[in-house]
Amino acid sequence: MLNILKGFDGQVASTGTNPYAVDVIRAKRRDLVHGISHTEDLLDLLVTEGVMTAAKRSVVLTIRTRQEQNSRILDFLEARGERACRKFFHPCLLLSEPDLYQQIKTYVGAVNERIRDTKRQLIGYLLEREQDRMDDRFVTQKTLFATKGRNKSSPVEEYRSTVPLLKPEEHKPAQVKAENLTNMIATDGELVLLEEQSENTDVKTVNPSDESLLLEAAEYGHLSIIQHLIHKGARLDLQDNKGHTALHRAASNGNTEIARALIEAGAPIYTLDLQDKTPVHLAGENEHLNSVGVFVKEEAKQAESNTQDMFLHMAAREDNWRLAELLLQSGAAVDSRNKHEKTALFYAVSRNNVKTANVLLNAGAEVDCDVINEAIKLNEDSVLNLLLGESFHLSLSEEALGTALFSAVKQNHDGVLTALIDRGANVNMLDKQGYSPLLLAAELGHAEAFRVLAAKQAKLDATLSDSSSALHLAVHSGSVPIVQTLLEKGLDPNITGPKAQTPLHLAAQCNRPELVDLLLRAGGQVNAVSQDGLTPLHIASQRGHADTVTQLLKGKADPGVTDRLGRTPLHWAASSQGESCVVDLLLSAKANPNATDNEKKTALHLAAVEGRVGAVTSLLSHKAKGAAKDMDGSTPLHYAAAGRHGNVVSALLRLLDNKGIEERNAWRKTPLHAAAERGHDGVVVQLLEAGAKINSTDHSKDTPLHCAARGGHQEVVKRLINWGQGGLTGRRKKVNLQATNNVGKTALQVAESGDTPEHESIVTLLMKKMLLIK
């Protein structure tokens, strides 16, 4: 029958008919985690009460947040069993968190109303402890301890100093009873007499040494008494002051039948003592092979529902090679996997536990991909030599060897590579991406791994699916030793890869001047053309790689070659955001500054488009035509004005002595039109000050004012309508507000056609200027 337990937080939890302390911890875990605020005091009390070691306390205090600390304490208590959980509530929680204690007490008291057997519940334990030990003076001291002014230095001494000593006769009846039963267990008394003596006794009570009857029976090895106590309902998870359960004691003493009886009754097999040891650890330490066998069989039964690490995995983590041997002798599966799908060998290898790894391998453990990769990552010769030793060669599958081979390449581990290839790994195998080990080594620039692979007859001419060769990959990674080795072994320096690029193209792209020199000396074609018609010089100029450009020009690269867009390296250099000196390098190599591309743009056009003032200056100083027009009739000044590149506009006007300021493109627009329709107020000022005509019209008879009004550029409109006012009226021509375009509209009418707030502001501005409104 299940009881529905309702806590003070309104939540509902389900538990059995006997809510022990551990059940309450589970049901009220969230309230405890968030409700305990004096965690350090609680830990001190747990240590004083013998529930926790000082070392464990220190570990908990290293955890970052209080809630995480509280959660770890509750995990610890659940693992230690009922006795520890009861002490947690009384006296530890009572002293450190009195309000929370009262809430818990109220909670279990409510449960008590529905269950008659109060001694089997936490509430029975709490009431008994309070009745026996708490007087008025203690209650007062407990309240003081909970306040901010309590004595932090020794709360436990304060607590104990206030507990009244009970008279011997007050304990005598229960004590004599417990001692009688204990003596009977110790002397192997008659079971019938024991049954009579224990008829009215709670078998979970403890004697003055905090020993439960079940613990005593397990210690002395009395199977019949164990069976009787189990039948009477003895708790199987109670722990002594060392954290030992009855199963720990039975295992430690080699009492195999008792261990079996306890396990069959449901005793937990993974409970940890204060030294973090399970019962099987103790059985192993004392060489009790039969007892170990019992645990192995039980673990196999629980395999499907088990969420714990298996015993063999524990032994592997701890490098407990002797326990591993005993477990394997008792039938533990050497290749069993835990919830993470890892074998015991994986953990032994990952921790460099050579002795345990050797035991597992001798038992036939499989060296799978995970294991070998973990060993390579660890990079410890002792483990690697063990796994790759001749005696275990046959356990490595072809897949594991291949995976290990690529892993060794990634780690650049030449010794492992040699061992793997000598033991049958295919040096030319391909991974899912089509890489061979040699191609991967070249791409990563791992020269040591590459040297081994080349010596072991790996194919040097292997390529990826996109035609990238080892030479392309090595150039891209920048590995001079690998490139040298490939060239020395006769690989063609002009081998084509993706988009018909040669290694020299890649060297130019990646700015590898030392590799450019190496490839050229090996016969690389300096003017090789890729699929896009680009030479290495095009690519280096496009990226602004000055050192590589210098190296290519030394190798007789032709600066006049054009690509599919009709552009020379100078075109690309002029528009590049790289080093500006590349333009000068190409001009010094006699590059034509006035060469045009397929759209009749010169390098000066492209420099103006990108706002490259340095390139503009260099080109004009080498006699580039400042007024050159492209296929749309636009000059460099048109592009600079449209792009808001005021520094380029200034340089062009200065170096051209303001010539070309009224040049018109195919739409008869001047640079002033271009600046106005893009809203570049600063450029508009530059052009007007240089003498640009404010009322010039384009093919639609739009003036710059029309263009600015149509675009909603309020600042430019303001600049244009105020131009010529003040003391400069005689020298500056005013804007014509009444000028109409080819559809008879003034700038005001054009602005009225707009639908943005900016257009509305321009309308108001123009109407005021035209005196249509105040």
C-alpha positions in Angstrom: 0.0 0.0 0.0 1.3 3.5 -0.9 0.8 6.6 1.2 0.5 10.0 -0.4 2.8 12.4 1.5 2.0 16.1 1.5 4.9 18.4 2.5 4.9 22.0 3.8 5.6 23.2 0.2 2.3 21.8 -1.0 4.0 19.2 -3.2 2.9 15.6 -3.1 5.3 12.7 -2.9 4.7 8.9 -2.8 6.5 6.6 -0.5 6.0 3.2 1.1 4.3 2.4 4.4 7.5 2.9 6.3 8.9 6.4 5.7 12.4 6.1 7.1 14.8 9.1 7.3 16.3 8.2 3.9 12.8 8.3 2.4 12.1 11.7 3.9 15.4 13.0 2.4 14.3 11.8 -1.0 10.8 13.2 -0.7 11.9 16.6 0.7 15.2 16.9 -1.2 14.4 20.2 -2.9 13.3 21.9 0.3 16.5 20.7 2.0 18.8 21.8 -0.8 17.3 25.3 -0.8 16.5 25.5 2.9 19.8 24.8 4.4 21.7 28.1 4.8 24.3 27.2 7.4 26.0 24.5 5.4 29.4 24.8 7.1 27.8 24.4 10.6 25.9 21.4 9.4 29.0 19.8 8.1 30.8 20.4 11.5 28.0 18.7 13.3 28.0 15.7 10.8 31.7 15.3 11.4 31.3 15.5 15.2 28.5 12.9 15.1 30.7 10.5 13.1 28.5 10.6 10.1 31.1 12.2 7.8 34.9 12.4 7.9 36.8 15.7 8.0 38.2 14.9 4.6 34.8 14.6 3.1 33.8 17.9 4.7 36.7 19.6 3.1 35.8 18.1 -0.3 32.2 19.4 0.0 33.3 22.9 0.9 35.3 23.1 -2.3 32.1 23.0 -4.3 31.1 26.4 -5.7 27.5 27.1 -4.6 25.7 26.4 -1.4 22.9 24.5 -3.2 25.4 22.2 -4.9 27.1 21.7 -1.5 23.8 20.8 0.1 22.9 18.4 -2.8 26.3 16.6 -2.4 25.6 16.2 1.4 22.3 14.6 0.7 23.8 12.2 -1.9 26.4 11.2 0.7 23.7 10.6 3.4 21.6 8.5 1.1 24.7 6.3 0.2 25.5 5.9 3.9 22.0 4.6 4.8 19.3 5.0 7.5 21.5 5.5 10.5 23.4 8.4 9.0 20.2 10.0 7.7 18.6 9.9 11.1 21.6 11.6 12.7 21.4 14.2 10.0 17.9 15.1 11.2 18.6 14.8 14.9 20.7 16.4 16.2 22.5 18.0 13.2 19.6 19.6 11.3 18.0 20.5 14.6 21.0 22.5 15.7 22.0 24.1 12.4 18.5 24.8 10.9 15.9 24.7 13.8 13.1 26.2 11.6 13.7 23.8 8.8 13.9 21.0 11.3 10.5 21.9 12.7 9.0 22.0 9.2 10.4 18.5 8.5 9.1 17.3 11.9 5.6 18.7 11.0 5.8 16.9 7.7 6.6 13.5 9.1 4.1 14.1 11.9 1.3 14.4 9.4 2.4 11.1 7.8 2.3 9.5 11.2 -1.4 10.2 11.5 -2.1 7.6 8.8 0.4 4.9 9.9 0.3 3.1 13.2 3.8 1.7 13.5 5.5 5.0 14.6 8.8 3.3 15.6 9.4 2.5 12.0 9.2 6.1 10.9 11.5 9.1 11.3 8.9 10.8 13.5 9.1 8.0 16.1 12.9 8.4 16.2 12.7 12.2 16.5 10.1 12.1 19.3 12.1 9.5 21.2 15.3 11.5 20.9 13.6 14.7 22.0 12.0 13.0 24.9 15.2 11.4 26.1 17.6 14.2 25.6 16.0 17.6 25.3 15.1 19.7 28.4 14.2 23.3 28.7 17.8 24.4 28.9 18.7 22.6 25.7 15.8 24.2 23.8 17.0 27.6 24.9 20.6 26.9 23.8 19.4 25.5 20.5 17.5 28.7 19.8 20.6 30.8 20.7 22.7 28.6 18.4 20.4 29.3 15.5 20.8 33.1 15.8 23.5 35.2 14.2 25.3 35.7 17.5 25.8 32.0 18.1 29.3 30.7 18.9 30.6 29.6 15.6 33.8 28.1 17.0 32.3 25.0 18.7 28.6 24.6 18.2 28.8 20.9 18.9 30.6 21.4 22.3 27.9 23.9 23.1 25.2 21.4 22.2 26.8 18.6 24.2 27.5 20.8 27.2 23.8 21.4 27.6 22.6 17.7 27.2 21.8 16.3 30.7 23.4 13.0 31.5 20.7 10.4 32.1 20.9 8.2 35.1 22.1 4.6 34.5 18.7 3.2 35.6 16.9 5.3 32.9 18.7 3.4 30.2 19.0 0.1 31.9 15.9 -1.9 30.6 16.5 -1.2 26.9 20.3 -1.5 27.4 20.2 -4.9 29.1 17.8 -6.2 26.4 20.2 -5.1 23.6 23.2 -6.4 25.4 21.5 -9.8 26.0 20.7 -10.1 22.3 24.2 -9.0 21.4 25.8 -11.5 23.8 23.5 -14.3 22.4 24.6 -13.4 18.8 28.3 -13.3 19.8 28.1 -16.7 21.6 26.0 -18.3 18.9 23.0 -18.8 21.3 20.1 -21.0 20.6 18.0 -19.5 17.8 14.8 -20.5 19.6 15.9 -18.6 22.7 17.0 -15.6 20.6 13.5 -15.6 19.0 11.9 -15.5 22.5 14.2 -12.7 23.7 13.7 -10.6 20.5 10.0 -11.2 20.3 9.1 -7.7 21.6 12.3 -5.9 20.6 12.8 -3.7 17.6 15.5 -5.4 15.7 16.7 -2.1 14.3 17.7 -0.8 17.7 21.4 -0.4 18.5 23.4 -1.3 21.5 25.5 1.1 23.5 28.3 0.8 20.8 26.0 1.8 18.0 25.9 -1.7 16.6 22.7 -3.1 15.2 21.8 -6.7 15.8 22.1 -7.5 12.0 25.6 -6.0 12.0 26.6 -8.1 15.0 25.2 -11.3 13.4 27.0 -10.6 10.1 30.2 -10.0 12.0 30.0 -13.3 13.9 28.8 -15.2 10.8 25.5 -16.7 12.1 23.4 -17.5 9.1 20.3 -18.7 11.0 20.3 -15.5 13.1 20.7 -13.4 10.0 17.7 -15.1 8.4 15.7 -14.6 11.6 16.6 -10.8 11.7 15.8 -10.4 8.1 12.4 -12.0 8.7 11.8 -9.7 11.6 12.3 -6.7 9.3 15.9 -5.7 10.1 17.1 -2.8 8.0 19.7 -4.0 5.5 21.2 -0.6 4.7 22.2 0.4 8.3 25.8 1.4 8.6 28.2 1.5 11.5 30.7 4.3 12.4 32.9 3.1 9.6 30.1 3.2 7.1 30.0 -0.6 6.9 26.7 -2.4 6.3 26.0 -6.0 7.3 27.0 -6.9 3.7 30.3 -5.1 4.1 31.1 -7.2 7.2 30.0 -10.5 5.7 32.1 -9.8 2.6 35.1 -8.7 4.6 35.0 -11.9 6.7 34.4 -14.2 3.7 30.9 -15.2 5.0 29.7 -16.1 1.6 26.4 -17.7 2.6 25.5 -14.7 4.8 26.4 -12.4 1.9 24.2 -14.4 -0.4 21.3 -14.3 2.1 21.6 -10.5 2.5 21.8 -9.9 -1.2 18.7 -12.1 -1.8 16.9 -10.1 0.8 17.7 -6.9 -1.1 20.8 -5.6 0.6 22.4 -2.9 -1.7 25.6 -4.1 -3.2 27.1 -0.8 -4.2 26.9 1.0 -0.8 30.2 2.9 -0.1 31.8 3.0 3.3 33.7 6.0 4.7 36.7 4.9 2.6 34.6 4.8 -0.6 34.7 1.0 -0.7 31.9 -1.3 -1.6 31.5 -4.8 0.0 33.2 -6.4 -3.0 36.2 -4.3 -2.4 36.5 -5.7 1.1 36.0 -9.2 -0.2 38.7 -8.7 -2.7 41.2 -7.2 -0.2 40.8 -10.3 1.9 41.1 -12.7 -1.0 37.6 -14.2 -0.5 37.0 -15.4 -4.1 33.7 -17.2 -3.3 32.3 -14.0 -1.9 33.5 -12.0 -4.9 31.7 -14.5 -7.1 28.4 -13.9 -5.3 28.7 -10.2 -6.0 29.5 -10.8 -9.7 26.5 -13.0 -10.1 24.2 -10.5 -8.5 25.6 -7.6 -10.6 24.9 -9.6 -13.7 21.2 -10.0 -12.6 20.9 -6.3 -12.0 22.6 -5.4 -15.3 19.6 -4.0 -17.1 18.4 -1.7 -14.3 21.8 -0.8 -13.0 22.9 2.8 -13.2 26.1 2.4 -11.1 29.5 1.8 -12.4 30.2 -2.0 -12.5 32.7 -3.5 -10.1 35.2 -4.2 -12.9 35.0 -0.5 -14.0 35.6 0.6 -10.5 38.7 -1.6 -10.2 39.9 -0.2 -13.5 39.5 3.4 -12.4 41.3 2.7 -9.2 44.1 0.6 -10.7 43.0 -2.2 -8.3 44.4 -4.9 -10.4 44.1 -7.6 -7.8 40.3 -7.0 -7.5 40.1 -7.0 -11.3 41.7 -10.4 -11.3 39.3 -11.8 -8.7 36.3 -10.4 -10.5 37.4 -11.9 -13.8 38.1 -15.2 -12.2 34.6 -15.1 -10.8 33.1 -14.6 -14.2 32.9 -10.9 -14.7 32.5 -10.0 -18.4 35.8 -8.4 -19.4 34.1 -6.3 -22.2 31.0 -5.3 -20.4 30.0 -1.7 -21.0 28.6 0.8 -18.6 25.8 3.4 -19.2 28.4 5.5 -21.2 29.1 2.5 -23.4 32.7 2.3 -22.1 34.6 -0.8 -21.1 36.8 -1.3 -18.1 39.9 -1.2 -20.3 38.9 2.2 -21.5 39.1 3.6 -17.9 42.3 1.7 -17.1 43.9 3.2 -20.2 42.5 6.7 -19.7 44.1 6.8 -16.3 47.4 5.2 -17.3 46.6 2.3 -15.0 49.1 -0.1 -16.6 48.8 -3.0 -14.2 45.0 -3.2 -14.4 45.1 -2.7 -18.2 47.5 -5.7 -18.4 45.2 -7.8 -16.4 42.3 -7.0 -18.6 44.2 -7.6 -21.8 45.4 -10.9 -20.5 41.8 -11.8 -19.9 41.0 -11.1 -23.6 39.7 -7.5 -23.4 39.0 -6.0 -26.8 41.1 -3.1 -27.9 38.5 -1.1 -29.6 38.6 2.4 -31.3 37.7 4.2 -28.0 40.5 2.5 -26.1 43.2 3.0 -28.7 42.2 6.7 -29.3 42.3 7.3 -25.5 45.8 5.8 -25.3 47.0 8.0 -28.1 45.5 11.1 -26.5 47.1 10.2 -23.2 50.4 9.8 -25.1 52.0 7.6 -22.4 54.6 5.2 -23.8 53.9 2.6 -21.1 50.2 2.2 -22.1 50.9 2.5 -25.8 53.6 -0.1 -25.7 51.3 -2.4 -23.8 48.4 -2.0 -26.3 50.6 -2.2 -29.3 52.7 -5.1 -28.1 53.0 -8.2 -30.2 51.0 -10.3 -27.7 47.9 -8.2 -28.2 48.2 -7.6 -31.9 45.4 -9.9 -33.0 42.9 -8.2 -30.7 43.1 -5.0 -32.8 40.4 -5.1 -35.5 41.0 -3.5 -38.9 38.6 -0.7 -38.0 40.4 -0.1 -34.7 43.8 -0.1 -36.5 42.5 2.4 -39.0 40.9 4.7 -36.5 44.1 4.6 -34.4 46.2 5.4 -37.5 44.3 8.6 -38.2 44.3 9.5 -34.5 48.1 9.1 -34.4 48.4 11.4 -37.4 46.3 14.0 -35.6 48.6 13.7 -32.6 51.7 13.7 -34.8 52.9 10.6 -33.0 55.5 9.1 -35.2 56.3 6.2 -32.8 52.6 5.0 -32.7 52.3 5.3 -36.4 55.3 3.1 -37.0 53.9 0.5 -34.5 50.5 0.5 -36.1 51.7 0.1 -39.6 54.1 -2.6 -38.6 51.2 -4.5 -37.0 49.1 -4.4 -40.2 47.4 -1.0 -40.4 46.7 0.0 -44.0 48.9 3.0 -44.7 46.7 4.0 -47.7 43.3 3.5 -46.2 40.7 6.4 -46.6 38.5 7.9 -44.0 34.9 9.0 -44.6 36.0 12.3 -46.0 38.4 10.6 -48.5 41.6 11.5 -46.7 44.5 9.1 -46.5 46.8 9.3 -43.5 49.4 11.0 -45.7 46.9 13.6 -47.0 45.8 14.4 -43.4 49.4 14.8 -42.3 50.0 17.2 -45.1 46.9 19.2 -44.4 47.8 19.5 -40.7 51.5 20.2 -41.4 52.6 17.3 -39.2 56.0 16.7 -40.6 57.0 13.8 -38.2 53.9 11.8 -39.1 54.4 12.6 -42.8 58.0 11.4 -42.7 56.9 8.0 -41.3 54.1 7.6 -43.8 56.3 8.4 -46.7 58.9 5.9 -45.5 56.2 3.3 -45.2 55.3 3.6 -48.9 52.2 5.7 -48.6 51.0 7.0 -51.9 52.4 10.5 -52.5 50.1 11.2 -55.5 46.9 10.5 -53.7 44.3 13.3 -54.0 41.0 14.3 -52.4 37.7 14.3 -54.3 38.2 18.0 -55.2 41.6 17.1 -56.8 43.6 18.6 -53.9 47.0 16.9 -53.8 49.3 16.4 -50.8 51.4 19.2 -52.3 48.4 21.6 -52.3 47.5 20.6 -48.7 51.1 21.0 -47.5 51.4 24.5 -49.1 48.1 25.5 -47.5 49.4 24.4 -44.1 52.7 26.2 -44.7 54.9 23.1 -44.0 58.2 23.7 -45.7 59.6 20.3 -44.7 56.6 18.4 -46.2 56.7 20.5 -49.4 60.5 19.9 -49.7 60.0 16.1 -49.2 57.2 15.9 -51.9 59.3 17.9 -54.4 62.4 15.9 -53.7 60.4 12.7 -54.3 59.3 14.0 -57.7 55.8 15.3 -57.2 54.9 17.7 -60.0 55.1 21.4 -58.8 52.5 22.3 -61.4 49.9 19.7 -60.4 46.4 21.2 -60.7 43.9 21.1 -57.9 40.5 22.7 -57.2 39.5 25.2 -60.0 42.8 24.3 -61.8 44.9 26.0 -59.2 48.5 25.0 -58.9 50.4 24.9 -55.5 51.8 28.2 -56.5 48.3 29.7 -56.6 47.8 28.5 -53.0 51.2 29.8 -51.9 50.2 33.2 -53.2 46.8 33.1 -51.6 48.2 32.1 -48.2 51.1 34.5 -48.4 53.9 31.9 -48.3 56.8 33.7 -49.9 59.3 31.0 -48.8 57.1 28.3 -50.5 56.8 30.5 -53.6 60.6 30.5 -53.9 60.7 26.8 -53.2 58.1 26.0 -55.9 59.6 28.3 -58.5 63.1 26.7 -58.0 61.4 23.3 -58.5 60.0 24.4 -61.9 56.6 25.9 -60.9 55.1 28.0 -63.7 54.9 31.6 -62.4 52.2 32.6 -64.9 50.0 29.5 -64.6 46.4 30.4 -65.1 43.5 29.0 -63.0 40.0 28.3 -64.0 39.1 32.0 -63.4 42.0 33.2 -65.5 44.0 34.2 -62.4 47.7 33.9 -62.1 49.5 33.6 -58.7 50.3 37.4 -59.1 46.6 38.2 -59.5 45.8 36.4 -56.3 48.7 37.9 -54.3 47.9 41.4 -55.5 44.2 40.8 -54.7 45.1 39.9 -51.1 47.7 42.6 -50.8 50.5 40.2 -49.9 53.5 42.4 -50.6 56.2 39.8 -49.8 54.7 37.2 -52.1 54.2 39.8 -54.9 57.9 40.7 -54.6 58.9 37.0 -54.8 56.7 36.4 -57.8 58.0 39.5 -59.6 61.5 38.2 -59.0 60.4 35.0 -60.6 59.4 37.0 -63.8 55.7 37.1 -63.2 53.9 39.1 -65.9 52.0 42.1 -64.5 50.1 42.6 -67.7 48.2 39.3 -67.8 44.5 39.7 -67.6 41.9 37.4 -66.0 38.4 36.6 -67.2 37.2 40.0 -66.1 39.9 41.6 -68.1 41.7 42.8 -65.0 45.4 42.9 -64.4 47.1 42.4 -61.1 47.2 46.2 -60.8 43.4 46.4 -60.9 43.2 43.9 -58.0 45.9 45.7 -56.0 44.3 49.1 -56.4 41.0 47.7 -55.0 42.6 45.6 -52.3 42.5 46.3 -48.6 45.9 44.8 -48.1 49.3 46.5 -48.1 49.2 49.7 -50.2 52.8 49.2 -51.3 51.6 46.4 -53.7 50.4 49.1 -56.2 53.9 50.7 -56.1 55.6 47.3 -56.6 53.5 46.6 -59.7 53.9 50.1 -61.1 57.7 49.8 -60.6 57.5 46.5 -62.5 56.0 48.5 -65.5 52.4 47.6 -65.0 50.2 49.8 -67.2 48.3 52.3 -65.0 45.7 52.9 -67.8 44.8 49.3 -68.7 41.1 48.8 -68.8 39.0 45.8 -67.8 35.9 44.4 -69.6 33.9 47.4 -68.3 36.5 49.9 -69.4 37.4 50.6 -65.8 41.0 51.5 -65.0 42.8 50.7 -61.7 42.1 54.3 -60.8 38.3 53.7 -61.1 38.6 50.7 -58.7 40.7 52.5 -56.2 38.2 55.3 -56.2 35.3 52.9 -55.7 37.0 51.4 -52.6 38.3 54.7 -51.3 41.9 53.7 -51.5 43.5 57.2 -51.4 47.1 55.8 -51.3 46.5 53.8 -54.5 44.9 56.9 -56.1 47.9 59.0 -55.3 50.4 56.4 -56.6 48.4 55.8 -59.8 48.1 59.6 -60.6 51.9 60.0 -59.9 52.5 57.3 -62.5 50.4 59.2 -65.1 47.1 57.4 -64.7 44.3 59.3 -66.5 42.3 61.0 -63.9 39.4 61.8 -66.3 39.2 58.3 -67.8 35.6 57.1 -68.4 34.3 53.6 -68.1 31.6 52.1 -70.2 29.0 54.1 -68.3 30.9 57.3 -68.9 31.7 57.6 -65.2 35.1 59.0 -64.1 37.0 58.1 -60.9 35.6 61.3 -59.4 32.0 60.1 -60.0 32.7 56.9 -58.0 34.5 58.7 -55.2 31.6 61.2 -54.8 29.0 58.4 -54.9 31.0 56.4 -52.3 31.4 59.2 -49.8 35.1 58.9 -50.0 36.0 62.5 -49.2 39.7 61.9 -49.0 39.8 60.4 -52.5 37.6 63.3 -53.8 40.1 65.8 -52.2 43.1 63.9 -53.7 41.6 63.8 -57.2 40.6 67.5 -57.1 44.0 68.5 -55.9 46.1 66.4 -58.2 43.9 67.1 -61.2 43.7 70.9 -60.4 39.8 70.6 -60.2 39.7 69.4 -63.8 36.8 66.9 -64.6 34.5 68.4 -62.0 31.8 69.0 -64.6 32.4 65.7 -66.5 29.1 63.9 -67.2 28.4 60.2 -67.4 26.0 58.4 -69.6 23.0 59.9 -67.7 24.6 63.4 -67.9 25.1 63.4 -64.2 28.0 65.3 -62.7 29.9 64.2 -59.6 27.7 66.7 -57.7 24.6 64.9 -58.8 26.2 61.6 -57.6 27.0 63.0 -54.2 23.6 64.7 -53.8 21.5 61.7 -54.7 23.5 59.6 -52.2 23.2 62.2 -49.5 26.9 62.8 -49.0 26.8 66.3 -47.5 30.6 66.6 -46.9 31.4 65.6 -50.5 28.8 68.1 -51.8 30.6 70.9 -49.9 34.0 69.8 -51.4 32.6 69.8 -54.9 30.8 73.2 -54.5 33.9 74.8 -53.1 35.9 73.4 -56.0 33.5 75.2 -58.4 30.9 72.6 -59.3 27.8 74.2 -60.9 25.0 74.1 -58.4 22.2 74.2 -61.0 23.6 71.8 -63.6 21.0 69.4 -65.0 21.1 65.7 -66.0 19.3 64.0 -68.8 16.0 64.3 -66.9 16.8 68.0 -66.2 17.1 67.2 -62.6 19.4 69.5 -60.6 21.4 68.3 -57.6 18.6 69.8 -55.5 16.0 67.6 -57.3 18.2 64.5 -56.6 18.6 65.4 -52.9 14.9 66.1 -52.4 13.9 62.8 -54.1 16.3 60.9 -51.9 15.0 62.5 -48.7 18.5 63.9 -47.8 17.6 66.8 -45.6 21.1 67.9 -44.8 22.1 68.1 -48.4 18.9 70.1 -49.3 19.7 72.5 -46.5 23.3 72.8 -47.8 22.2 73.5 -51.3 19.5 76.1 -50.6 21.7 78.0 -48.2 24.7 78.0 -50.6 25.7 81.4 -51.8 24.2 83.3 -48.8 26.2 85.7 -46.6 29.2 87.6 -47.7 30.0 85.2 -50.5 26.9 85.9 -52.6 28.8 87.6 -55.4 31.1 84.6 -55.9 28.7 81.8 -55.4 25.7 81.1 -57.5 22.5 80.4 -55.6 20.4 77.3 -56.1 17.4 77.8 -58.4 14.4 76.8 -56.3 12.0 77.3 -59.3 13.9 75.0 -61.7 11.7 72.3 -63.2 12.7 68.9 -64.6 11.5 67.3 -67.8 8.1 66.5 -66.2 7.7 70.1 -65.0 8.3 69.5 -61.3 10.3 71.7 -59.0 12.4 70.2 -56.1 9.5 71.1 -53.7 7.0 69.0 -55.8 9.5 66.1 -56.0 9.8 66.2 -52.2 6.0 66.3 -51.8 5.9 63.0 -53.7 7.9 61.3 -50.9 6.3 59.5 -48.0 8.9 59.6 -45.2 9.3 62.1 -42.3 12.5 63.3 -44.0 10.5 64.2 -47.1 8.0 66.1 -44.9 10.9 68.0 -43.3 12.3 68.9 -46.7 8.9 70.2 -47.9 8.7 72.5 -44.9 12.2 73.7 -45.4 11.7 74.5 -49.1 8.3 76.2 -48.5 9.9 78.5 -45.9 12.7 79.2 -48.2 10.3 80.0 -51.0 8.3 82.2 -48.6 5.2 80.0 -49.0 4.9 79.6 -45.2 6.4 81.4 -42.3 
